[in-house]
Amino acid sequence: MPAPDGQPELAPSALPETALWTLYHRAAEARRPDTVLRDPQAVALVDRIDFPFVDRFGPAQPTVARLQALRAGVFDREVTDFLTRSPRGTVVCLGEGLETQYWRTDNGRARWLGVDLPEAVALRERLLPAAPRHRLLAGSVTDHAWLDEVDPGDDLLITAEGLLMYLQPTEVRALVAACAARLPRATFVFDAVPHWFNRLAEAAAKRPGGYQPPRMPWTIGSRSLLADPRTVPLGARRTWFLRVLALDLPDRRARLVRSFGPLDLLRRRPAHPGRPRRQG
C-alpha cells in the first residue's frame, strides 16, 4: 500500500534499523504525560513515517523507552551546560542517527556537526528538516577524516551517544587518542555498557525474525576505565547497565556523569520544563 501524500515510506530493510529502534522508544516515552523527556520532534517523526514499527520492533517496552529517554536527557544536560559556558561553541555529534537533540537544546548561536555513515546521513536528510548551523558529514567516525572539519581552536563538545559499544576496542582507543591529539580543548561525552550486557545482545541477535540488535564488542567494568576513585565514587559501583562519562581531553581521565541501574527504571519523575529552546 502506498504511503499517504507527504508521508515518507520506509521498507523494513531500510538502514540503519538501530536508529529507527532508538527513535521509536524515545518517542514512546515522550508520549507519556509523566515523561522524563519532552521530545515533540521525535513523536511527530514517528507519526509521520510509514514504517511498521510495531511489527518490526514489537510494542515499545516502557523500561527500554524510559532508559533511552533518561540517557538522552543526560546528554542534553551536558550539551546545555557546555553551551551555557560557550554559547558559540561547536557540538560534534558522532553517530547522530535520528537523534533530535538539536531541537531540544540549541541556543540559536552554536554550531553543530553530525557525523554518521552515508546511509544514516541519507536517512536523516530524508526524514528530518534542515536545521540552521547544523551540518552533516557522511563517513565513518573511525577513519578520523571528520577531524579535518573541526577547528581545534574552537570550544568543542564531542558526543557519542549509543555509539562506542558497537565499535571494536582498538577503534575506541584510536578514536579517543586521535581526538586528544587533534582537539586538546575538547570534552568527549559518551556512554558505555558493562561486560555482561553484550551477552544479552548476542542472545537477542540469535532469535529468528524481527529486529536483530547489533553486538557490542566494546564494554567496560569498574576495574578498568572506572577504577579511579577520584573520578568514580565508590558509592556508584553498584549494579549498573549504562553509564555516561566525560573525558576532558587530552588527559583522558574519565568523569562519571551518570550511572543507571535497576532502580532508575522504577522511579519516575516528570521532565523539568526548563527554559524555552530556540527552534531553528
MARTI-328037 format. One record per residue: residue number from 0; residue in one letter; y negated, z negated, x of N, C-alpha, C, O in turn. Coordinates in steps of 0.05 Angstrom, whole numbers. Example, Ala and Ser with C-alpha at 12.3 -4.5 7.8 and 13.67 -1.06 7.14 Angstrom:
BEGIN
k_r_n_v_n_w_n_u_ca_v_ca_w_ca_u_c_v_c_w_c_u_o_v_o_w_o_u
0_A_114_-156_264_90_-156_246_66_-156_264_66_-169_285
1_S_45_-142_257_21_-143_273_-1_-157_258_-23_-161_268
END
This chain:
BEGIN
k_r_n_v_n_w_n_u_ca_v_ca_w_ca_u_c_v_c_w_c_u_o_v_o_w_o_u
0_M_24_0_17_0_0_0_-25_0_18_-27_-17_36
1_P_-44_18_13_-68_19_30_-85_-6_25_-84_-18_4
2_A_-100_-13_45_-118_-36_43_-141_-29_25_-150_-6_25
3_P_-152_-48_11_-176_-44_-5_-199_-34_12_-199_-39_36
4_D_-218_-20_0_-241_-10_15_-254_-32_30_-260_-54_19
5_G_-260_-27_56_-274_-46_73_-256_-68_83_-266_-86_98
6_Q_-230_-68_77_-212_-90_87_-195_-79_109_-179_-61_104
7_P_-198_-89_134_-182_-79_156_-153_-84_151_-145_-106_143
8_E_-136_-64_156_-108_-66_152_-94_-68_179_-99_-51_197
9_L_-77_-88_183_-63_-91_208_-33_-91_203_-23_-105_185
10_A_-19_-75_219_10_-76_217_21_-102_229_8_-113_246
11_P_45_-111_219_56_-136_231_60_-134_261_63_-155_274
12_S_61_-110_272_66_-107_300_40_-107_316_41_-104_341
13_A_17_-110_302_-9_-109_317_-9_-131_338_0_-154_334
14_L_-20_-124_361_-22_-143_383_-51_-153_386_-69_-138_380
15_P_-54_-177_396_-34_-197_402_-30_-215_378_-49_-225_367
16_E_-5_-220_370_1_-237_347_-8_-266_352_-15_-280_333
17_T_-8_-275_376_-16_-303_382_-44_-308_372_-50_-329_362
18_A_-62_-288_376_-90_-291_367_-91_-294_337_-107_-309_327
19_L_-75_-278_323_-75_-280_294_-63_-306_284_-72_-318_265
20_W_-42_-315_298_-29_-341_291_-49_-364_293_-51_-381_276
21_T_-64_-364_316_-84_-385_320_-106_-384_300_-114_-404_289
22_L_-116_-360_294_-137_-356_274_-128_-366_247_-142_-380_233
23_Y_-103_-359_239_-92_-366_213_-92_-397_210_-100_-407_189
24_H_-82_-411_230_-81_-440_227_-108_-453_229_-113_-473_215
25_R_-126_-442_245_-153_-454_247_-167_-451_220_-181_-469_211
26_A_-164_-427_207_-176_-423_181_-164_-440_160_-178_-449_142
27_A_-138_-445_162_-125_-463_142_-136_-491_143_-141_-503_122
28_E_-141_-501_166_-154_-528_169_-183_-527_159_-192_-545_146
29_A_-197_-505_165_-225_-503_157_-228_-502_127_-250_-508_117
30_R_-208_-494_112_-210_-493_83_-209_-520_70_-217_-524_47
31_R_-199_-540_84_-196_-567_73_-223_-579_68_-241_-576_84
32_P_-226_-594_45_-252_-608_41_-257_-629_61_-280_-636_66
33_D_-236_-640_73_-240_-661_94_-234_-650_122_-224_-664_139
34_T_-240_-625_126_-234_-611_151_-246_-625_175_-267_-637_174
35_V_-232_-623_198_-243_-633_223_-259_-611_238_-271_-617_258
36_L_-259_-587_227_-274_-565_240_-284_-546_218_-268_-533_205
37_R_-310_-544_216_-321_-524_198_-322_-497_212_-335_-494_233
38_D_-309_-477_200_-306_-451_213_-307_-429_192_-287_-416_188
39_P_-330_-425_179_-331_-405_157_-325_-377_167_-314_-361_151
40_Q_-331_-371_192_-326_-344_202_-295_-339_203_-286_-317_196
41_A_-280_-359_211_-251_-356_212_-239_-353_184_-222_-336_179
42_V_-249_-369_165_-240_-367_137_-245_-339_126_-228_-327_114
43_A_-270_-330_130_-277_-303_119_-261_-281_132_-253_-262_119
44_L_-255_-284_158_-239_-264_172_-211_-262_161_-200_-241_157
45_V_-198_-285_158_-171_-286_147_-170_-273_119_-152_-259_112
46_D_-190_-279_103_-191_-268_76_-196_-238_76_-187_-224_58
47_R_-209_-229_97_-216_-200_98_-195_-183_109_-193_-159_103
48_I_-177_-194_126_-157_-178_139_-133_-173_121_-123_-192_108
49_D_-124_-149_119_-100_-142_104_-76_-145_123_-67_-125_135
50_F_-66_-170_125_-44_-176_143_-26_-196_130_-36_-215_117
51_P_1_-193_131_19_-211_118_22_-238_132_43_-244_143
52_F_1_-254_132_1_-279_147_24_-297_139_39_-306_156
53_V_28_-301_113_49_-320_104_76_-308_110_94_-323_118
54_D_81_-282_105_106_-270_110_113_-272_140_136_-276_148
55_R_94_-268_157_99_-267_185_100_-294_198_117_-299_215
56_F_82_-312_190_80_-338_204_90_-361_187_93_-384_196
57_G_96_-356_161_103_-378_143_79_-392_133_57_-387_142
58_P_82_-411_114_59_-427_105_47_-442_128_61_-452_145
59_A_21_-443_129_7_-458_151_15_-487_150_13_-500_130
60_Q_25_-497_173_33_-525_175_8_-542_179_-7_-538_199
61_P_4_-562_162_-21_-578_165_-24_-591_192_-47_-592_202
62_T_-3_-601_204_-6_-615_230_-13_-594_252_-29_-600_269
63_V_-1_-571_251_-7_-550_270_-36_-541_267_-50_-537_286
64_A_-44_-536_242_-71_-528_236_-91_-548_246_-112_-541_257
65_R_-85_-574_241_-103_-595_250_-106_-595_280_-128_-599_291
66_L_-83_-592_294_-84_-592_323_-101_-569_334_-117_-573_353
67_Q_-98_-545_322_-114_-523_331_-143_-528_327_-160_-522_344
68_A_-150_-540_304_-178_-546_299_-189_-568_317_-212_-567_326
69_L_-173_-589_321_-182_-610_339_-187_-600_367_-207_-607_379
70_R_-169_-583_377_-173_-572_403_-199_-555_404_-215_-558_422
71_A_-203_-538_384_-227_-522_383_-252_-539_382_-272_-533_395
72_G_-251_-562_368_-274_-579_366_-281_-592_393_-304_-596_399
73_V_-260_-599_409_-265_-610_435_-279_-589_453_-298_-596_467
74_F_-269_-565_453_-282_-543_469_-310_-539_458_-328_-534_474
75_D_-314_-540_432_-341_-536_421_-361_-557_433_-383_-551_440
76_R_-351_-582_434_-369_-603_444_-376_-599_474_-398_-604_482
77_E_-356_-589_489_-362_-584_517_-383_-561_520_-400_-563_537
78_V_-380_-541_503_-400_-519_504_-427_-529_495_-447_-523_507
79_T_-428_-544_473_-453_-555_463_-467_-572_484_-491_-570_488
80_D_-451_-590_497_-463_-607_518_-474_-590_541_-495_-595_552
81_F_-459_-570_549_-468_-552_570_-494_-538_563_-512_-537_579
82_L_-496_-527_538_-520_-513_530_-543_-532_526_-566_-523_527
83_T_-538_-557_521_-560_-577_520_-572_-580_547_-596_-582_550
84_R_-555_-581_568_-564_-584_595_-576_-558_606_-595_-559_621
85_S_-564_-536_599_-571_-509_609_-574_-490_586_-556_-474_581
86_P_-597_-491_572_-599_-474_548_-596_-444_552_-588_-430_534
87_R_-603_-435_577_-600_-407_583_-576_-401_602_-576_-381_616
88_G_-557_-419_601_-533_-416_617_-515_-394_607_-521_-381_587
89_T_-493_-390_621_-473_-369_614_-447_-383_608_-437_-399_624
90_V_-435_-376_585_-409_-385_577_-389_-362_581_-392_-341_568
91_V_-369_-366_597_-348_-346_602_-323_-356_588_-312_-377_595
92_C_-314_-340_568_-290_-347_553_-267_-330_561_-265_-307_555
93_L_-248_-342_576_-224_-328_585_-203_-329_564_-197_-350_552
94_G_-191_-305_558_-171_-304_536_-183_-311_509_-172_-327_495
95_E_-206_-299_503_-221_-307_479_-207_-301_453_-210_-316_433
96_G_-191_-280_452_-177_-273_428_-195_-269_404_-215_-255_405
97_L_-188_-283_382_-204_-282_357_-218_-308_353_-224_-316_330
98_E_-224_-322_375_-239_-348_373_-267_-342_362_-280_-322_370
99_T_-277_-359_344_-303_-356_332_-323_-377_342_-341_-384_328
100_Q_-318_-387_365_-335_-408_376_-364_-400_379_-382_-417_375
101_Y_-369_-375_386_-397_-366_389_-413_-373_364_-435_-383_366
102_W_-402_-368_340_-417_-373_315_-419_-403_309_-435_-411_292
103_R_-402_-419_321_-404_-448_316_-423_-462_336_-433_-483_329
104_T_-427_-450_359_-442_-465_380_-465_-451_393_-481_-464_407
105_D_-469_-425_388_-490_-411_402_-517_-423_396_-523_-430_373
106_N_-534_-424_416_-561_-436_413_-583_-415_411_-607_-422_409
107_G_-576_-389_411_-596_-368_409_-608_-359_435_-625_-341_436
108_R_-600_-372_458_-611_-365_484_-590_-360_505_-595_-345_525
109_A_-567_-372_502_-546_-370_523_-534_-342_524_-536_-326_505
110_R_-522_-335_546_-506_-310_549_-477_-317_548_-468_-338_558
111_W_-462_-299_537_-433_-303_533_-418_-279_544_-426_-256_541
112_L_-395_-284_557_-378_-263_567_-349_-270_558_-339_-291_566
113_G_-337_-253_542_-309_-256_534_-291_-238_550_-296_-214_551
114_V_-270_-249_562_-252_-233_579_-224_-235_566_-214_-257_561
115_D_-212_-212_561_-185_-212_550_-172_-185_555_-185_-166_564
116_L_-146_-184_549_-131_-159_553_-143_-137_536_-154_-143_515
117_P_-140_-112_544_-152_-90_528_-144_-90_499_-161_-85_482
118_E_-118_-95_492_-110_-95_464_-123_-118_449_-129_-115_425
119_A_-128_-141_462_-141_-163_449_-171_-158_444_-182_-164_423
120_V_-184_-145_464_-212_-138_461_-215_-117_438_-234_-119_422
121_A_-197_-98_437_-198_-77_416_-195_-90_389_-209_-82_370
122_L_-177_-110_386_-173_-124_361_-198_-139_353_-207_-139_330
123_R_-210_-153_373_-235_-168_367_-257_-150_359_-272_-156_340
124_E_-261_-127_373_-282_-109_366_-278_-97_338_-298_-91_324
125_R_-253_-94_330_-247_-83_304_-253_-103_281_-261_-95_259
126_L_-248_-129_287_-248_-149_265_-273_-166_264_-280_-175_242
127_L_-286_-170_287_-309_-188_287_-335_-172_293_-334_-153_308
128_P_-357_-180_281_-382_-166_286_-392_-170_314_-387_-190_327
129_A_-407_-150_324_-420_-153_350_-440_-176_348_-453_-180_327
130_A_-442_-190_370_-460_-214_370_-481_-212_392_-474_-202_414
131_P_-505_-220_386_-526_-219_407_-519_-235_431_-509_-257_429
132_R_-524_-223_455_-519_-236_481_-490_-242_486_-484_-258_505
133_H_-472_-231_471_-443_-235_475_-431_-208_483_-432_-189_468
134_R_-420_-208_507_-409_-184_518_-379_-187_522_-369_-209_528
135_L_-364_-166_517_-335_-166_520_-327_-150_544_-338_-129_550
136_L_-307_-159_558_-296_-146_582_-266_-144_579_-252_-164_577
137_A_-255_-119_579_-227_-115_576_-213_-115_604_-221_-100_621
138_G_-194_-133_607_-180_-135_632_-165_-161_634_-170_-180_618
139_S_-147_-164_653_-132_-188_656_-148_-209_671_-162_-203_690
140_V_-147_-234_662_-161_-255_676_-150_-260_703_-163_-272_720
141_T_-125_-251_708_-112_-257_733_-118_-237_755_-111_-242_778
142_D_-131_-215_749_-138_-196_771_-166_-202_783_-173_-190_803
143_H_-180_-221_770_-205_-233_781_-228_-213_783_-249_-219_794
144_A_-224_-188_772_-246_-169_772_-270_-179_755_-293_-171_760
145_W_-264_-195_735_-285_-205_717_-306_-222_733_-328_-225_724
146_L_-297_-233_756_-316_-249_771_-340_-233_781_-361_-244_786
147_D_-336_-207_784_-358_-190_793_-380_-187_771_-402_-179_777
148_E_-373_-194_747_-391_-191_724_-408_-217_720_-424_-218_701
149_V_-404_-237_736_-417_-263_733_-435_-268_756_-427_-265_779
150_D_-459_-277_751_-478_-284_772_-473_-312_782_-476_-331_766
151_P_-464_-316_807_-457_-343_816_-481_-361_818_-477_-386_820
152_G_-505_-351_816_-529_-368_815_-535_-379_788_-552_-397_786
153_D_-522_-370_767_-527_-380_740_-513_-407_736_-494_-414_750
154_D_-523_-422_717_-508_-445_707_-485_-434_690_-490_-419_671
155_L_-461_-442_697_-437_-430_685_-418_-451_674_-413_-472_685
156_L_-407_-444_650_-385_-458_639_-363_-438_634_-367_-419_619
157_I_-340_-443_645_-316_-425_641_-297_-440_623_-290_-463_629
158_T_-288_-427_602_-269_-439_584_-243_-423_584_-244_-398_585
159_A_-221_-436_582_-195_-423_579_-179_-439_559_-162_-455_565
160_E_-185_-433_534_-172_-448_511_-147_-434_503_-147_-410_495
161_G_-124_-448_505_-99_-437_497_-91_-413_514_-79_-394_504
162_L_-96_-415_540_-90_-392_558_-72_-399_581_-52_-386_585
163_L_-80_-419_597_-67_-423_623_-37_-429_620_-22_-421_638
164_M_-28_-441_599_0_-448_596_18_-422_594_42_-424_599
165_Y_5_-399_588_20_-374_586_21_-359_612_33_-338_614
166_L_8_-369_633_7_-357_659_28_-369_677_38_-391_672
167_Q_35_-355_698_53_-366_718_38_-387_735_13_-385_739
168_P_51_-408_745_38_-428_761_22_-416_785_0_-426_791
169_T_33_-396_798_18_-384_820_-7_-370_810_-27_-370_825
170_E_-7_-359_786_-30_-346_775_-52_-366_768_-76_-361_772
171_V_-44_-389_758_-63_-410_752_-77_-420_777_-101_-423_778
172_R_-61_-426_798_-72_-436_823_-91_-415_835_-112_-422_845
173_A_-83_-389_834_-100_-368_846_-126_-365_830_-147_-360_841
174_L_-125_-368_803_-148_-366_786_-168_-388_792_-192_-383_795
175_V_-158_-412_793_-176_-435_799_-188_-433_826_-212_-438_830
176_A_-172_-425_846_-182_-422_873_-204_-400_875_-224_-404_889
177_A_-200_-378_861_-219_-356_861_-245_-365_848_-267_-359_858
178_C_-243_-380_826_-268_-390_812_-283_-410_830_-307_-409_832
179_A_-268_-427_844_-280_-447_862_-295_-433_885_-316_-442_894
180_A_-283_-411_895_-294_-397_918_-319_-381_910_-338_-379_925
181_R_-317_-368_887_-338_-349_879_-360_-362_862_-383_-353_862
182_L_-353_-383_847_-371_-395_827_-373_-425_832_-364_-440_815
183_P_-384_-433_854_-384_-462_861_-400_-480_843_-397_-504_843
184_R_-418_-468_826_-434_-484_808_-422_-487_780_-433_-500_763
185_A_-398_-475_777_-387_-474_750_-370_-499_744_-360_-513_762
186_T_-366_-503_718_-347_-522_708_-326_-506_693_-332_-489_677
187_F_-301_-513_697_-278_-499_686_-264_-518_666_-253_-538_674
188_V_-265_-511_640_-253_-528_619_-228_-513_609_-229_-490_602
189_F_-206_-527_608_-181_-515_599_-163_-536_586_-169_-560_587
190_D_-142_-526_573_-122_-544_561_-95_-540_574_-90_-519_585
191_A_-78_-560_571_-52_-559_584_-32_-574_567_-39_-591_551
192_V_-6_-567_570_15_-580_555_35_-592_574_36_-584_597
193_P_50_-612_566_70_-625_584_95_-608_587_99_-588_573
194_H_111_-616_606_135_-600_613_153_-596_589_163_-574_585
195_W_157_-617_573_176_-615_551_167_-596_529_183_-586_513
196_F_141_-591_527_130_-574_506_140_-545_509_145_-532_489
197_N_144_-536_534_154_-509_538_182_-506_527_190_-484_518
198_R_198_-527_529_226_-526_518_226_-521_488_243_-506_478
199_L_206_-532_474_204_-527_446_197_-497_441_208_-485_423
200_A_178_-487_457_170_-459_454_194_-440_459_197_-420_446
201_E_210_-447_480_233_-430_486_254_-430_464_266_-410_458
202_A_258_-454_452_277_-456_430_267_-440_406_283_-426_392
203_A_241_-441_400_230_-426_377_231_-396_382_235_-381_363
204_A_229_-388_408_229_-359_414_257_-347_410_260_-323_407
205_K_278_-364_409_305_-354_405_313_-350_376_334_-339_370
206_R_296_-360_358_302_-358_330_298_-329_321_278_-316_329
207_P_317_-318_306_314_-290_298_293_-286_276_289_-303_259
208_G_278_-264_279_258_-256_259_233_-273_260_233_-294_273
209_G_213_-264_246_188_-278_245_173_-279_271_178_-263_289
210_Y_154_-297_273_136_-299_296_151_-311_319_165_-332_316
211_Q_149_-299_342_162_-308_367_141_-319_385_127_-303_398
212_P_138_-345_387_117_-356_405_122_-350_434_146_-350_442
213_P_102_-344_450_106_-338_478_116_-363_493_111_-386_485
214_R_130_-359_514_138_-381_531_114_-391_547_94_-377_550
215_M_117_-415_557_95_-428_571_104_-436_599_114_-458_604
216_P_101_-418_619_110_-423_646_95_-446_660_106_-459_677
217_W_69_-449_653_53_-469_668_50_-494_651_36_-493_630
218_T_61_-516_660_59_-542_646_52_-563_667_55_-558_691
219_I_43_-586_658_35_-607_677_46_-633_667_55_-636_644
220_G_44_-653_684_53_-680_677_33_-700_690_17_-693_707
221_S_35_-725_681_17_-746_690_20_-752_720_3_-765_732
222_R_42_-743_732_46_-749_760_37_-726_778_40_-727_803
223_S_26_-705_766_17_-682_783_-13_-680_781_-28_-695_795
224_L_-24_-662_765_-53_-658_763_-67_-683_753_-90_-688_761
225_L_-54_-699_737_-67_-722_724_-61_-748_738_-66_-770_727
226_A_-52_-747_763_-43_-772_776_-65_-789_786_-61_-813_791
227_D_-89_-779_789_-112_-794_800_-123_-813_779_-135_-804_759
228_P_-120_-840_783_-130_-859_763_-160_-858_760_-171_-869_740
229_R_-175_-846_779_-204_-845_777_-212_-825_756_-234_-828_744
230_T_-196_-805_751_-203_-785_731_-187_-787_705_-196_-777_684
231_V_-164_-800_706_-147_-803_682_-141_-832_679_-124_-843_693
232_P_-154_-846_660_-149_-875_657_-120_-880_651_-107_-864_637
233_L_-110_-903_660_-82_-909_656_-76_-911_626_-53_-905_618
234_G_-95_-920_611_-90_-922_582_-85_-895_568_-75_-895_546
235_A_-93_-873_581_-89_-847_570_-61_-836_575_-54_-815_565
236_R_-46_-850_591_-19_-840_599_2_-848_579_22_-861_586
237_R_-3_-841_554_16_-847_533_29_-820_525_24_-800_538
238_T_45_-821_505_58_-797_495_36_-777_487_19_-784_471
239_W_38_-753_497_18_-733_491_31_-705_490_52_-701_502
240_F_18_-687_476_28_-660_476_6_-639_481_11_-615_480
241_L_-19_-648_485_-40_-629_492_-63_-645_505_-70_-666_495
242_R_-73_-635_527_-96_-647_540_-116_-626_547_-110_-604_555
243_V_-142_-633_543_-164_-616_551_-176_-629_576_-182_-653_576
244_L_-179_-613_597_-190_-623_622_-213_-606_631_-216_-583_622
245_A_-229_-617_649_-251_-602_661_-250_-605_691_-245_-627_702
246_L_-254_-583_705_-256_-582_734_-284_-576_742_-295_-555_735
247_D_-297_-594_757_-323_-588_768_-319_-574_795_-312_-587_814
248_L_-324_-548_795_-319_-533_820_-341_-539_840_-364_-545_832
249_P_-335_-537_866_-310_-527_877_-290_-549_885_-269_-542_896
250_D_-295_-575_878_-277_-595_888_-251_-596_873_-231_-608_883
251_R_-250_-584_849_-225_-581_833_-213_-608_825_-188_-610_821
252_R_-229_-628_822_-219_-654_812_-220_-654_782_-240_-648_770
253_A_-197_-661_770_-195_-659_741_-208_-683_727_-205_-706_735
254_R_-223_-677_706_-234_-698_689_-221_-695_662_-222_-674_649
255_L_-209_-716_652_-196_-716_626_-218_-716_604_-234_-735_603
256_V_-218_-695_588_-238_-693_566_-226_-706_541_-239_-722_527
257_R_-201_-699_534_-188_-709_510_-158_-706_513_-149_-685_523
258_S_-144_-726_504_-114_-724_503_-106_-727_474_-115_-745_459
259_F_-87_-710_465_-78_-710_438_-49_-719_437_-32_-709_452
260_G_-43_-738_419_-16_-748_415_-10_-749_386_-26_-741_369
261_P_13_-760_378_22_-761_350_2_-774_332_-2_-765_309
262_L_-11_-796_340_-30_-810_323_-54_-793_315_-66_-797_294
263_D_-61_-775_333_-85_-758_327_-80_-739_303_-99_-731_290
264_L_-55_-733_298_-49_-716_275_-47_-731_249_-47_-719_228
265_L_-47_-758_251_-45_-774_227_-73_-782_218_-78_-784_194
266_R_-91_-787_237_-119_-794_230_-133_-770_220_-130_-748_231
267_R_-150_-773_200_-165_-751_190_-194_-759_186_-200_-778_171
268_R_-212_-746_201_-240_-752_199_-255_-726_193_-251_-707_208
269_P_-272_-725_173_-286_-701_167_-303_-691_190_-312_-708_206
270_A_-307_-665_192_-323_-654_214_-352_-665_211_-363_-667_189
271_H_-363_-671_234_-391_-680_235_-409_-656_228_-405_-635_240
272_P_-428_-659_210_-444_-636_203_-460_-624_226_-464_-600_227
273_G_-468_-641_245_-482_-631_269_-509_-618_261_-517_-619_238
274_R_-521_-607_281_-546_-593_276_-540_-564_269_-519_-553_278
275_P_-557_-551_253_-551_-523_245_-549_-506_270_-564_-509_289
276_R_-530_-487_269_-527_-468_291_-540_-442_284_-540_-432_262
277_R_-552_-430_304_-565_-404_300_-543_-383_297_-525_-380_314
278_Q_-544_-368_276_-525_-347_271_-536_-320_280_-555_-310_267
279_G_-525_-309_301_-536_-284_312_-529_-260_296_-537_-238_302
END
